Amino acid sequence: MNFDLIVIGSGPGGYPAAIRASQLGMKVAVVEREKLGGICLNWGCIPTKALLKSAQVFNYINHAEDYGIKVSKATADFDGMISRSRGVADGMSKGISFLMRKNKITVLEGHGKLARGKQVEVTDADGKTTTYSANHIIIATGGRARELPNLPIDGKKIIEYRKAMSMEKQPKSMVVVGAGAIGVEFAYFYNSIGTKVTIVEFMEQGLVPREDVDVSKELTKVFKKSGIEVLANTSVEEVETKGRGCVVKTKNRKDGKTSEIKCDVVLSAAGVVPNTENIGLEALGIATERGLIKVNEYYQTNVPGIYAIGDVVPGPALAHVATAEGVLCAEKIAGHDVEPIDYNNIPGCTYCIPEIASVGYTEAGAKEAGYEIKVGKFPFSASGKASAAGEKNGFVKVIFDAKYGEWLGAHMIGSNVTEMIAEVVAARKLETTGHEIIKAVHPHPTMSEAVMEATAAAYGEVIHL
């Protein structure tokens, strides 16, 4: 069969690229070896948020008296939480199947591999291989959990995120290695339902090391108060898995002191690596660097007609980034005049409680880039809506260029801030200045007022501080 476009992978980059291409009149096929929707929908973004919501509801019930409500003691149904999470993911995957049918996209089940002559070999579960051809091919094979040399994942005592959301039994204790988004989200979930959690992070900053340092400090304060132990600037030297549990041997990178942590299970949350093996890159001579496929600003590889998007190319390994890249790539293939993505205006969101959201420069990053800056910060403790909701942890921090008023960055930690960051993304896209944000009337009482108030603080005009 011949297609205008074949997309290898149906994750948050692949399936939007296929749908957009179909909308633009192309005959499209998608190759998928597991479930439609990829890791994000089936094992990442969606099911983890379902688990985190269960944990949040459980916390609300346990603190109902704070809201003037008396309830009997609640218990966490671990199996029920896992089952709900899997149900949410399955429902979403079925939704992608509907979208494939609606947009007349052919789904090819099996492992896709590039072949010469703009062809894709698809090997199904029975080992049968069928070859398809296309004028254009997009590689969207995504990524998987990174496995550290001294932390071999066995799926039982040393696990990765897929196993963490489908465990048969709730562990009594857990060590989380890595304090990025995946690590802190699972740490929050398991701690909330009663598991003793210790986080070990290699970087000196500790929790969420890529975020603004003020955000990291605030999350550390909240996590420690909730009973999570945080070991920053610490390496995992070895994990002993003999016997019933695990013994994690750590070393402080500053003073060299070693320690041992006993636990039931270790979660390796050290990031992701691209799925670029065994997909035919070498046979076609497609250029890579450090395991990632090299592409230009329109996601074209060095081989004409072959493109790559998402976790297999340089850039943030985020679902919404993959989607944006997939749509742009499809439009470029269709001959549209497209604007390259501004990677400095990509928002990042972390869904532990309190949530974290950010975009643009950190304060330190802006200074390193040579900007003279104005910084404003508004704590949710001064927000009427946050007080009424019982969610006073956190703040909004904004950074502006002092000379021209350019909005350089924003960093938020608090309740529902992942729903608030889009205002900043849109404002930065439209080159909105701080004074325009101050004069844009924000509804009261809302958490989003904190964006306006933080901006006003940067310019010495804040009212409620």
FIDOLO-354715 format. One record per residue (C-alpha): residue number from 1; residue in three letters; chain; y negated, x, z negated. Coordinates in Angstrom, 1 decimal. Layout:
REM FIDOLO-354715
pos; code; unit; Y; X; Z
NUM; ALA; A; Y; X; Z
...
//
This chain:
REM FIDOLO-354715
pos; code; unit; Y; X; Z
1; MET; A; 0.0; 0.0; 0.0
2; ASN; A; -3.5; 1.2; 0.8
3; PHE; A; -6.5; 0.5; -1.4
4; ASP; A; -10.2; 1.3; -1.3
5; LEU; A; -10.0; 2.5; -4.9
6; ILE; A; -7.2; 3.4; -7.3
7; VAL; A; -8.1; 3.9; -11.0
8; ILE; A; -5.6; 5.8; -13.1
9; GLY; A; -5.9; 4.4; -16.6
10; SER; A; -7.1; 1.0; -17.8
11; GLY; A; -9.1; 2.0; -21.0
12; PRO; A; -12.8; 1.2; -21.6
13; GLY; A; -13.7; 3.5; -18.6
14; GLY; A; -11.0; 2.5; -16.2
15; TYR; A; -10.9; -1.3; -16.3
16; PRO; A; -14.7; -1.7; -16.1
17; ALA; A; -14.8; 0.7; -13.1
18; ALA; A; -12.1; -1.4; -11.4
19; ILE; A; -13.9; -4.7; -12.1
20; ARG; A; -17.2; -3.4; -10.9
21; ALA; A; -15.6; -2.0; -7.7
22; SER; A; -13.9; -5.3; -7.1
23; GLN; A; -17.3; -7.1; -7.6
24; LEU; A; -18.7; -4.8; -4.9
25; GLY; A; -16.1; -5.8; -2.4
26; MET; A; -13.4; -3.1; -2.8
27; LYS; A; -9.7; -3.6; -2.8
28; VAL; A; -8.7; -2.1; -6.1
29; ALA; A; -5.6; -1.1; -8.1
30; VAL; A; -5.3; 0.1; -11.7
31; VAL; A; -2.4; 2.3; -12.9
32; GLU; A; -1.4; 1.9; -16.5
33; ARG; A; 1.6; 3.4; -18.3
34; GLU; A; 1.2; 1.5; -21.6
35; LYS; A; -0.9; -1.6; -22.3
36; LEU; A; -4.0; -2.7; -20.4
37; GLY; A; -7.1; -1.8; -22.4
38; GLY; A; -6.0; 1.7; -23.2
39; ILE; A; -6.2; 3.4; -26.6
40; CYS; A; -9.6; 1.9; -27.5
41; LEU; A; -8.5; -1.7; -27.3
42; ASN; A; -4.9; -1.3; -28.4
43; TRP; A; -5.0; 1.6; -31.0
44; GLY; A; -8.7; 2.5; -31.5
45; CYS; A; -12.0; 0.6; -31.5
46; ILE; A; -10.7; -2.9; -31.8
47; PRO; A; -7.7; -2.9; -34.2
48; THR; A; -9.4; -0.4; -36.5
49; LYS; A; -12.4; -2.7; -36.9
50; ALA; A; -10.0; -5.6; -37.7
51; LEU; A; -8.6; -3.4; -40.5
52; LEU; A; -12.0; -2.5; -41.8
53; LYS; A; -13.1; -6.2; -41.8
54; SER; A; -10.0; -7.0; -43.9
55; ALA; A; -11.0; -4.2; -46.4
56; GLN; A; -14.6; -5.5; -46.5
57; VAL; A; -13.4; -9.1; -47.2
58; PHE; A; -11.2; -7.7; -50.0
59; ASN; A; -14.1; -5.9; -51.5
60; TYR; A; -16.3; -8.9; -51.4
61; ILE; A; -13.6; -10.9; -53.2
62; ASN; A; -13.3; -8.2; -55.9
63; HIS; A; -17.0; -8.2; -56.4
64; ALA; A; -17.5; -12.0; -56.1
65; GLU; A; -19.0; -12.1; -59.6
66; ASP; A; -21.9; -10.0; -58.3
67; TYR; A; -22.8; -13.1; -56.3
68; GLY; A; -22.3; -15.6; -59.0
69; ILE; A; -18.8; -16.6; -58.0
70; LYS; A; -15.7; -16.5; -60.2
71; VAL; A; -12.3; -16.0; -58.5
72; SER; A; -8.9; -15.1; -59.7
73; LYS; A; -7.7; -11.6; -59.1
74; ALA; A; -7.1; -10.8; -55.4
75; THR; A; -4.4; -8.5; -54.1
76; ALA; A; -4.3; -6.7; -50.8
77; ASP; A; -1.5; -7.8; -48.5
78; PHE; A; -1.1; -4.6; -46.5
79; ASP; A; 1.5; -6.0; -44.1
80; GLY; A; -0.8; -9.0; -43.5
81; MET; A; -3.8; -6.7; -42.7
82; ILE; A; -1.7; -4.6; -40.3
83; SER; A; -0.3; -7.8; -38.7
84; ARG; A; -3.8; -9.3; -38.2
85; SER; A; -5.0; -6.0; -36.7
86; ARG; A; -2.2; -5.9; -34.2
87; GLY; A; -2.7; -9.6; -33.3
88; VAL; A; -6.4; -9.0; -32.6
89; ALA; A; -5.5; -6.0; -30.3
90; ASP; A; -2.7; -8.0; -28.5
91; GLY; A; -5.1; -10.9; -27.8
92; MET; A; -7.7; -8.5; -26.4
93; SER; A; -5.1; -6.9; -24.1
94; LYS; A; -4.2; -10.3; -22.8
95; GLY; A; -7.8; -10.8; -22.1
96; ILE; A; -7.9; -7.7; -19.9
97; SER; A; -4.9; -9.0; -18.0
98; PHE; A; -6.9; -12.2; -17.3
99; LEU; A; -9.8; -10.1; -16.0
100; MET; A; -7.5; -8.2; -13.7
101; ARG; A; -6.3; -11.5; -12.2
102; LYS; A; -9.7; -13.0; -12.0
103; ASN; A; -11.1; -10.0; -10.1
104; LYS; A; -8.0; -9.7; -7.8
105; ILE; A; -7.1; -6.2; -9.1
106; THR; A; -3.6; -5.0; -8.6
107; VAL; A; -2.0; -3.6; -11.7
108; LEU; A; 0.5; -0.8; -11.1
109; GLU; A; 2.7; -0.3; -14.2
110; GLY; A; 3.8; 3.3; -14.8
111; HIS; A; 2.7; 6.9; -15.0
112; GLY; A; 0.1; 7.8; -12.3
113; LYS; A; 0.0; 11.3; -10.7
114; LEU; A; -2.3; 12.6; -8.0
115; ALA; A; -0.7; 13.7; -4.8
116; ARG; A; -2.2; 15.3; -1.7
117; GLY; A; -3.8; 13.1; 0.9
118; LYS; A; -5.6; 10.9; -1.6
119; GLN; A; -2.4; 9.4; -2.8
120; VAL; A; -1.1; 8.4; -6.2
121; GLU; A; 2.5; 8.5; -7.3
122; VAL; A; 3.4; 5.8; -9.8
123; THR; A; 6.6; 6.3; -11.8
124; ASP; A; 7.8; 3.2; -13.6
125; ALA; A; 9.9; 2.9; -16.8
126; ASP; A; 13.1; 3.0; -14.8
127; GLY; A; 12.1; 6.3; -13.2
128; LYS; A; 11.4; 4.8; -9.8
129; THR; A; 8.4; 6.4; -8.0
130; THR; A; 6.2; 4.6; -5.5
131; THR; A; 3.4; 6.2; -3.6
132; TYR; A; 0.1; 4.5; -3.0
133; SER; A; -3.0; 5.6; -1.0
134; ALA; A; -6.7; 5.0; -1.5
135; ASN; A; -10.0; 6.2; -0.1
136; HIS; A; -11.2; 6.9; -3.6
137; ILE; A; -9.4; 7.7; -6.8
138; ILE; A; -10.9; 7.7; -10.3
139; ILE; A; -9.1; 9.6; -13.1
140; ALA; A; -9.6; 7.7; -16.4
141; THR; A; -6.6; 8.8; -18.4
142; GLY; A; -8.4; 9.0; -21.7
143; GLY; A; -7.5; 11.2; -24.7
144; ARG; A; -5.1; 11.4; -27.7
145; ALA; A; -5.3; 12.7; -31.2
146; ARG; A; -5.9; 16.5; -31.5
147; GLU; A; -3.0; 18.3; -33.2
148; LEU; A; -4.0; 21.3; -35.3
149; PRO; A; -1.7; 24.4; -35.3
150; ASN; A; -1.2; 24.3; -39.0
151; LEU; A; -0.9; 20.5; -39.2
152; PRO; A; 2.0; 19.4; -36.9
153; ILE; A; 2.1; 15.6; -36.6
154; ASP; A; 5.6; 14.3; -37.3
155; GLY; A; 4.7; 10.6; -37.4
156; LYS; A; 6.1; 10.2; -41.0
157; LYS; A; 4.3; 12.5; -43.5
158; ILE; A; 1.7; 14.0; -41.2
159; ILE; A; 0.3; 11.1; -39.0
160; GLU; A; -2.5; 10.4; -36.6
161; TYR; A; -4.6; 7.3; -36.1
162; ARG; A; -2.0; 5.2; -34.3
163; LYS; A; 0.5; 5.5; -37.2
164; ALA; A; -2.3; 5.0; -39.7
165; MET; A; -2.8; 1.5; -38.4
166; SER; A; 0.8; 0.5; -38.2
167; MET; A; 2.4; 2.0; -41.3
168; GLU; A; 5.4; 0.1; -42.8
169; LYS; A; 4.2; 0.7; -46.3
170; GLN; A; 0.9; 1.4; -48.0
171; PRO; A; 0.8; 5.0; -49.3
172; LYS; A; -0.3; 5.5; -52.9
173; SER; A; -2.2; 8.6; -52.0
174; MET; A; -3.5; 10.1; -48.8
175; VAL; A; -5.3; 13.3; -47.6
176; VAL; A; -7.5; 12.8; -44.6
177; VAL; A; -8.2; 16.0; -42.6
178; GLY; A; -11.4; 15.6; -40.7
179; ALA; A; -14.5; 13.7; -41.8
180; GLY; A; -15.8; 12.4; -38.4
181; ALA; A; -15.8; 8.7; -37.5
182; ILE; A; -12.0; 8.3; -37.5
183; GLY; A; -11.6; 10.1; -40.7
184; VAL; A; -14.2; 8.3; -42.8
185; GLU; A; -13.2; 4.9; -41.4
186; PHE; A; -9.6; 5.2; -42.4
187; ALA; A; -10.7; 6.8; -45.7
188; TYR; A; -12.8; 3.7; -46.5
189; PHE; A; -10.0; 1.3; -45.5
190; TYR; A; -7.3; 2.9; -47.5
191; ASN; A; -9.5; 3.6; -50.5
192; SER; A; -10.6; 0.0; -50.5
193; ILE; A; -7.1; -1.4; -50.8
194; GLY; A; -6.1; 1.0; -53.6
195; THR; A; -4.8; 4.2; -52.0
196; LYS; A; -6.1; 7.4; -53.6
197; VAL; A; -7.9; 9.2; -50.8
198; THR; A; -9.1; 12.8; -50.5
199; ILE; A; -11.1; 14.0; -47.5
200; VAL; A; -11.0; 17.6; -46.4
201; GLU; A; -13.6; 18.7; -43.9
202; PHE; A; -13.9; 22.2; -42.3
203; MET; A; -17.7; 22.0; -41.7
204; GLU; A; -20.2; 22.8; -44.4
205; GLN; A; -22.1; 19.5; -44.1
206; GLY; A; -19.0; 17.5; -45.1
207; LEU; A; -18.9; 13.9; -44.2
208; VAL; A; -19.9; 12.9; -40.6
209; PRO; A; -21.0; 16.5; -39.8
210; ARG; A; -22.5; 15.6; -36.5
211; GLU; A; -24.9; 13.1; -38.1
212; ASP; A; -28.3; 13.8; -39.6
213; VAL; A; -27.9; 15.6; -42.9
214; ASP; A; -29.6; 12.8; -44.9
215; VAL; A; -27.0; 10.4; -43.6
216; SER; A; -24.2; 12.7; -44.6
217; LYS; A; -25.6; 13.1; -48.1
218; GLU; A; -25.9; 9.3; -48.5
219; LEU; A; -22.4; 8.6; -47.4
220; THR; A; -21.0; 11.3; -49.7
221; LYS; A; -22.8; 9.7; -52.6
222; VAL; A; -21.4; 6.2; -51.8
223; PHE; A; -17.9; 7.5; -51.1
224; LYS; A; -17.7; 9.6; -54.3
225; LYS; A; -18.9; 6.6; -56.3
226; SER; A; -16.1; 4.5; -54.8
227; GLY; A; -13.5; 7.1; -55.9
228; ILE; A; -13.0; 9.1; -52.7
229; GLU; A; -12.8; 12.9; -53.3
230; VAL; A; -14.7; 14.9; -50.7
231; LEU; A; -13.9; 18.6; -50.1
232; ALA; A; -16.5; 20.1; -47.6
233; ASN; A; -16.5; 23.5; -46.1
234; THR; A; -12.8; 23.6; -46.7
235; SER; A; -9.8; 24.5; -44.5
236; VAL; A; -6.3; 23.2; -44.6
237; GLU; A; -4.1; 26.3; -44.7
238; GLU; A; -0.7; 24.7; -44.8
239; VAL; A; 1.1; 21.4; -45.5
240; GLU; A; 4.5; 21.4; -47.2
241; THR; A; 6.5; 18.3; -46.3
242; LYS; A; 9.8; 19.1; -48.1
243; GLY; A; 10.7; 16.6; -50.7
244; ARG; A; 9.4; 13.1; -51.2
245; GLY; A; 5.7; 13.7; -50.5
246; CYS; A; 3.3; 16.4; -49.2
247; VAL; A; 1.5; 19.3; -50.7
248; VAL; A; -1.7; 20.2; -48.9
249; LYS; A; -2.9; 23.8; -49.5
250; THR; A; -6.6; 24.2; -49.0
251; LYS; A; -9.1; 27.1; -49.0
252; ASN; A; -12.8; 26.9; -49.7
253; ARG; A; -14.6; 28.7; -46.9
254; LYS; A; -17.5; 29.8; -49.1
255; ASP; A; -15.8; 31.3; -52.2
256; GLY; A; -12.2; 31.7; -50.9
257; LYS; A; -10.7; 29.6; -53.8
258; THR; A; -7.5; 27.9; -53.0
259; SER; A; -6.1; 24.6; -54.3
260; GLU; A; -3.2; 22.2; -53.8
261; ILE; A; -3.3; 18.5; -53.3
262; LYS; A; -0.2; 16.3; -53.7
263; CYS; A; -0.1; 13.1; -51.7
264; ASP; A; 2.3; 10.7; -49.9
265; VAL; A; 0.9; 11.2; -46.5
266; VAL; A; -1.6; 13.3; -44.5
267; LEU; A; -3.8; 11.8; -41.8
268; SER; A; -4.9; 14.3; -39.2
269; ALA; A; -8.3; 13.1; -37.9
270; ALA; A; -9.5; 16.2; -36.2
271; GLY; A; -10.8; 14.6; -33.0
272; VAL; A; -9.2; 14.0; -29.6
273; VAL; A; -8.0; 16.0; -26.6
274; PRO; A; -8.0; 14.8; -23.0
275; ASN; A; -4.9; 13.5; -21.2
276; THR; A; -5.1; 15.9; -18.3
277; GLU; A; -1.5; 17.3; -18.2
278; ASN; A; 1.0; 16.2; -15.6
279; ILE; A; -1.4; 14.1; -13.6
280; GLY; A; -1.5; 16.4; -10.5
281; LEU; A; -4.8; 18.3; -11.1
282; GLU; A; -3.3; 21.7; -10.3
283; ALA; A; -1.6; 20.5; -7.1
284; LEU; A; -5.0; 19.3; -5.7
285; GLY; A; -7.0; 22.2; -7.1
286; ILE; A; -9.2; 20.1; -9.2
287; ALA; A; -11.5; 22.3; -11.3
288; THR; A; -11.3; 22.1; -15.1
289; GLU; A; -12.9; 23.9; -18.0
290; ARG; A; -11.5; 24.0; -21.5
291; GLY; A; -9.1; 21.3; -20.6
292; LEU; A; -11.8; 18.9; -19.3
293; ILE; A; -12.3; 18.0; -15.6
294; LYS; A; -15.5; 19.4; -14.2
295; VAL; A; -17.7; 16.7; -12.5
296; ASN; A; -21.2; 16.3; -11.3
297; GLU; A; -23.7; 13.7; -12.5
298; TYR; A; -21.9; 11.0; -10.4
299; TYR; A; -18.5; 12.0; -11.7
300; GLN; A; -17.3; 13.5; -8.5
301; THR; A; -14.8; 16.4; -8.9
302; ASN; A; -14.7; 19.4; -6.5
303; VAL; A; -12.2; 17.5; -4.4
304; PRO; A; -13.8; 14.9; -2.1
305; GLY; A; -12.8; 11.3; -3.0
306; ILE; A; -11.5; 12.2; -6.5
307; TYR; A; -13.6; 11.3; -9.5
308; ALA; A; -13.1; 11.5; -13.3
309; ILE; A; -14.7; 9.6; -16.2
310; GLY; A; -14.4; 9.1; -20.0
311; ASP; A; -12.6; 11.4; -22.4
312; VAL; A; -11.3; 13.7; -19.6
313; VAL; A; -14.8; 14.9; -18.7
314; PRO; A; -17.4; 16.8; -20.8
315; GLY; A; -19.6; 14.5; -23.0
316; PRO; A; -19.2; 12.2; -26.0
317; ALA; A; -15.6; 10.7; -26.3
318; LEU; A; -16.9; 7.2; -26.9
319; ALA; A; -15.8; 3.9; -25.4
320; HIS; A; -19.2; 2.8; -24.4
321; VAL; A; -19.9; 6.1; -22.7
322; ALA; A; -16.7; 5.7; -20.6
323; THR; A; -17.7; 2.2; -19.6
324; ALA; A; -21.1; 3.3; -18.5
325; GLU; A; -19.6; 6.2; -16.5
326; GLY; A; -17.0; 4.0; -14.9
327; VAL; A; -19.5; 1.4; -13.8
328; LEU; A; -21.9; 4.1; -12.5
329; CYS; A; -19.1; 5.8; -10.6
330; ALA; A; -18.0; 2.6; -8.9
331; GLU; A; -21.5; 1.8; -7.9
332; LYS; A; -22.0; 5.3; -6.5
333; ILE; A; -18.7; 5.0; -4.5
334; ALA; A; -20.1; 1.7; -3.1
335; GLY; A; -23.2; 3.4; -1.9
336; HIS; A; -25.7; 2.3; -4.5
337; ASP; A; -28.6; 4.4; -5.5
338; VAL; A; -27.7; 5.0; -9.1
339; GLU; A; -29.6; 6.7; -12.0
340; PRO; A; -27.5; 9.4; -13.8
341; ILE; A; -26.8; 8.6; -17.5
342; ASP; A; -29.1; 10.1; -20.1
343; TYR; A; -26.7; 11.6; -22.6
344; ASN; A; -29.4; 12.1; -25.1
345; ASN; A; -29.8; 8.3; -25.4
346; ILE; A; -26.2; 7.5; -26.2
347; PRO; A; -25.8; 5.7; -29.5
348; GLY; A; -23.0; 6.6; -32.0
349; CYS; A; -21.6; 4.2; -34.5
350; THR; A; -19.2; 4.6; -37.4
351; TYR; A; -17.8; 1.5; -39.1
352; CYS; A; -17.0; 2.6; -42.6
353; ILE; A; -18.9; 0.8; -45.3
354; PRO; A; -21.8; 1.5; -45.3
355; GLU; A; -22.0; 1.7; -41.6
356; ILE; A; -23.6; 4.5; -39.7
357; ALA; A; -25.6; 4.4; -36.4
358; SER; A; -27.6; 7.0; -34.7
359; VAL; A; -29.2; 8.0; -31.4
360; GLY; A; -31.1; 11.0; -30.1
361; TYR; A; -32.2; 14.1; -32.0
362; THR; A; -31.5; 14.7; -35.7
363; GLU; A; -34.4; 16.0; -37.7
364; ALA; A; -33.0; 19.6; -37.6
365; GLY; A; -32.2; 19.2; -33.9
366; ALA; A; -35.7; 18.1; -33.0
367; LYS; A; -37.2; 21.1; -34.9
368; GLU; A; -34.7; 23.5; -33.1
369; ALA; A; -35.8; 22.0; -29.8
370; GLY; A; -39.4; 23.0; -30.6
371; TYR; A; -40.9; 19.6; -31.3
372; GLU; A; -43.6; 19.1; -33.8
373; ILE; A; -42.4; 15.9; -35.5
374; LYS; A; -43.3; 12.9; -37.6
375; VAL; A; -40.5; 11.5; -39.7
376; GLY; A; -40.4; 8.1; -41.4
377; LYS; A; -37.7; 6.8; -43.8
378; PHE; A; -37.3; 3.3; -45.3
379; PRO; A; -34.6; 2.7; -47.9
380; PHE; A; -32.7; -0.6; -47.9
381; SER; A; -33.4; -0.8; -51.6
382; ALA; A; -36.9; -1.8; -50.6
383; SER; A; -35.6; -4.5; -48.2
384; GLY; A; -35.7; -8.1; -49.3
385; LYS; A; -32.8; -9.1; -47.0
386; ALA; A; -30.7; -6.1; -48.2
387; SER; A; -31.4; -7.1; -51.9
388; ALA; A; -30.4; -10.7; -51.2
389; ALA; A; -27.2; -9.6; -49.5
390; GLY; A; -26.3; -7.2; -52.2
391; GLU; A; -26.3; -4.4; -49.7
392; LYS; A; -29.0; -2.0; -50.9
393; ASN; A; -27.2; 1.3; -50.0
394; GLY; A; -28.7; 3.4; -47.2
395; PHE; A; -31.8; 3.7; -45.1
396; VAL; A; -33.4; 3.9; -41.7
397; LYS; A; -34.8; 7.3; -40.6
398; VAL; A; -36.9; 7.7; -37.5
399; ILE; A; -38.2; 10.8; -35.7
400; PHE; A; -41.2; 11.0; -33.4
401; ASP; A; -42.9; 13.7; -31.4
402; ALA; A; -46.2; 14.2; -33.2
403; LYS; A; -48.1; 15.1; -29.9
404; TYR; A; -47.1; 12.4; -27.5
405; GLY; A; -45.4; 9.8; -29.7
406; GLU; A; -42.0; 10.0; -28.0
407; TRP; A; -39.2; 8.5; -30.0
408; LEU; A; -36.9; 11.5; -30.5
409; GLY; A; -34.2; 9.9; -32.7
410; ALA; A; -33.1; 7.4; -35.2
411; HIS; A; -30.5; 7.6; -38.0
412; MET; A; -29.3; 4.6; -40.0
413; ILE; A; -26.8; 4.1; -42.8
414; GLY; A; -26.3; 0.7; -44.3
415; SER; A; -25.0; -2.8; -43.8
416; ASN; A; -24.7; -3.9; -40.2
417; VAL; A; -26.7; -1.0; -38.9
418; THR; A; -24.4; -0.7; -35.9
419; GLU; A; -25.9; -4.0; -34.7
420; MET; A; -29.4; -2.6; -35.1
421; ILE; A; -29.3; 0.7; -33.2
422; ALA; A; -29.5; -1.0; -29.8
423; GLU; A; -33.2; -1.7; -30.5
424; VAL; A; -33.9; 2.0; -30.6
425; VAL; A; -31.8; 2.7; -27.5
426; ALA; A; -33.7; 0.2; -25.5
427; ALA; A; -37.0; 1.3; -26.8
428; ARG; A; -36.3; 4.9; -26.0
429; LYS; A; -35.2; 3.9; -22.5
430; LEU; A; -38.5; 2.1; -22.0
431; GLU; A; -40.4; 5.1; -23.4
432; THR; A; -41.8; 2.9; -26.3
433; THR; A; -44.1; 4.7; -28.7
434; GLY; A; -44.1; 4.4; -32.5
435; HIS; A; -47.3; 2.4; -32.5
436; GLU; A; -45.8; -0.2; -30.2
437; ILE; A; -42.8; -0.6; -32.6
438; ILE; A; -45.2; -1.0; -35.5
439; LYS; A; -47.1; -3.8; -33.6
440; ALA; A; -43.9; -5.5; -32.4
441; VAL; A; -43.4; -8.3; -35.0
442; HIS; A; -40.0; -8.1; -36.6
443; PRO; A; -38.5; -11.2; -38.2
444; HIS; A; -38.5; -11.5; -42.0
445; PRO; A; -36.2; -11.3; -43.9
446; THR; A; -33.9; -9.1; -41.8
447; MET; A; -32.3; -5.7; -42.1
448; SER; A; -34.0; -4.8; -38.8
449; GLU; A; -37.4; -4.9; -40.5
450; ALA; A; -36.4; -1.4; -41.8
451; VAL; A; -36.9; 0.0; -38.2
452; MET; A; -40.5; -1.2; -38.1
453; GLU; A; -41.1; 0.0; -41.7
454; ALA; A; -39.6; 3.4; -41.2
455; THR; A; -41.8; 3.8; -38.1
456; ALA; A; -44.8; 2.7; -40.0
457; ALA; A; -43.9; 5.3; -42.7
458; ALA; A; -43.9; 8.0; -40.1
459; TYR; A; -47.5; 7.2; -39.2
460; GLY; A; -48.7; 6.6; -42.8
461; GLU; A; -48.9; 2.8; -42.3
462; VAL; A; -45.9; 1.5; -44.3
463; ILE; A; -46.5; -1.6; -46.3
464; HIS; A; -43.5; -2.0; -48.6
465; LEU; A; -43.1; 1.4; -50.0
//
